[in-house]
Amino acid sequence: MRWKKTASMIEVHAEGEVGRVVTAGVLDVPGETMLDKMLHINEVDGSLRRFFCFEPRGYAQMSTNLLFAPTTPDADAAFLILQPDRAHAMSGSNSICVVTALLETGILPMHEPETVVRLETPAGIVKAVAQCAEGKCVSVSLDMSPSFVDRLDAVVEVEGLGPVTVDIAFGGVFYALIDPAQFGMAIDPAAARSLADIASRVHRAVDAQLDVQHPTTKGLGGISYTMFVDRDARGDLRGATVLPPGRFDRSPCGTGNSARLACMVARGEANVGDRFEARSIIGSKFDVGILGETTVGDRPAILPRITGRGWIHGFHQIGLDPSDPFPEGYAVADCWGDGMDLLK
């Protein structure tokens, strides 16, 4: 056997969402900053993303995180998030996976009872505070990117659905937040396929009809995901993020809840100091809260904190045989859903 490319990974999940971490096989990606590196993958050469994320080396329900040396002295490590549609600027669950992998395998030193790791992302520095005991990251708290509302109650015309109301907000990436009640539905695993179809249609409509741009950082425009939002019987937050091409985040979603908290503050439904329990479509939990207020450009913004848990569940090596007819993999709609046109 002779491989022309190899990569070694730590398999991790954060509250159910798989975010494997590449520890060998990728030396670098062109670009002076993490944002430059992300844009190179998205706009110049996406072959590395397709190699990791498409079948047979990847699968729909996962992300792949690439570790790099930081480009700024303010950070301990840097990473990029690869998903089937593109590289993304920030993810709470993937940050938890990365911190868990870095500390539990000794890539960075673990200090008990608490270790601080500063992660460099294309969306900026994220401070992670890991509670540690007996060599384990018991939990990881993330001081997320400043989060703000782009617009509330925007209406888009969606094919097959008519007018749909969404909130657009930034939580490290941009989201379209959707109340499923307007379709007579609730967040339920049994309804996942139907909800994913709705989310893919809404995603296309927002892309076509709304110009969504970060006020200060060029390259962070456009929505990354849609997220259904409602409350459970106790009043706790319940959310379900749909990632292109049409699959659900298994975790409660860190960036999505950051965007949601910004909308709640804008509507007077939450204030600085409030904390909430956020549940995912599979019932896993993040603790989410609002640390303070700030501004991003001319936008009022909040400082969210997200706390969750990660678990290492395996170690993995992949490679590429030079005779393999699928060097960048492939995607088929039976697994990837009906949003195949959202893939690149």
HELIX and SHEET records of a PDB file:
HELIX    1   1 MET A   34  GLU A   43  1                                  10    
HELIX    2   2 SER A   47  CYS A   53  1                                   7    
HELIX    3   3 GLY A   92  GLU A  104  1                                  13    
HELIX    4   4 PRO A  180  PHE A  183  5                                   4    
HELIX    5   5 PRO A  189  ALA A  191  5                                   3    
HELIX    6   6 ALA A  192  GLN A  209  1                                  18    
HELIX    7   7 GLY A  254  ALA A  266  1                                  13    
HELIX    8   8 ALA A  333  TRP A  336  1                                   4    
HELIX    9   9 MET A  340  LEU A  342  5                                   3    
SHEET    1   A 6 ALA A  87  HIS A  88  0                                        
SHEET    2   A 6 ALA A  77  LEU A  82 -1                                        
SHEET    3   A 6 SER A  63  PHE A  68 -1                                        
SHEET    4   A 6 GLU A  17  ALA A  24  1                                        
SHEET    5   A 6 LYS A   5  ALA A  14 -1                                        
SHEET    6   A 6 GLY A 310  LEU A 320 -1                                        
SHEET    1   B12 ALA A  87  HIS A  88  0                                        
SHEET    2   B12 ALA A  77  LEU A  82 -1                                        
SHEET    3   B12 GLU A 114  THR A 121  1                                        
SHEET    4   B12 GLY A 124  ALA A 133 -1                                        
SHEET    5   B12 LYS A 136  ASP A 143 -1                                        
SHEET    6   B12 ARG A 299  GLY A 308 -1                                        
SHEET    7   B12 SER A 147  VAL A 158 -1                                        
SHEET    8   B12 GLY A 162  PHE A 170 -1                                        
SHEET    9   B12 PHE A 174  ILE A 178 -1                                        
SHEET   10   B12 ILE A 223  ARG A 231  1                                        
SHEET   11   B12 LEU A 237  LEU A 243 -1                                        
SHEET   12   B12 ARG A 247  PHE A 248 -1                                        
SHEET    1   C 8 ALA A  87  HIS A  88  0                                        
SHEET    2   C 8 ALA A  77  LEU A  82 -1                                        
SHEET    3   C 8 GLU A 114  THR A 121  1                                        
SHEET    4   C 8 GLY A 124  ALA A 133 -1                                        
SHEET    5   C 8 LYS A 136  ASP A 143 -1                                        
SHEET    6   C 8 ARG A 299  GLY A 308 -1                                        
SHEET    7   C 8 LYS A 285  VAL A 296 -1                                        
SHEET    8   C 8 ARG A 275  ARG A 279 -1                                        
END                                                                             
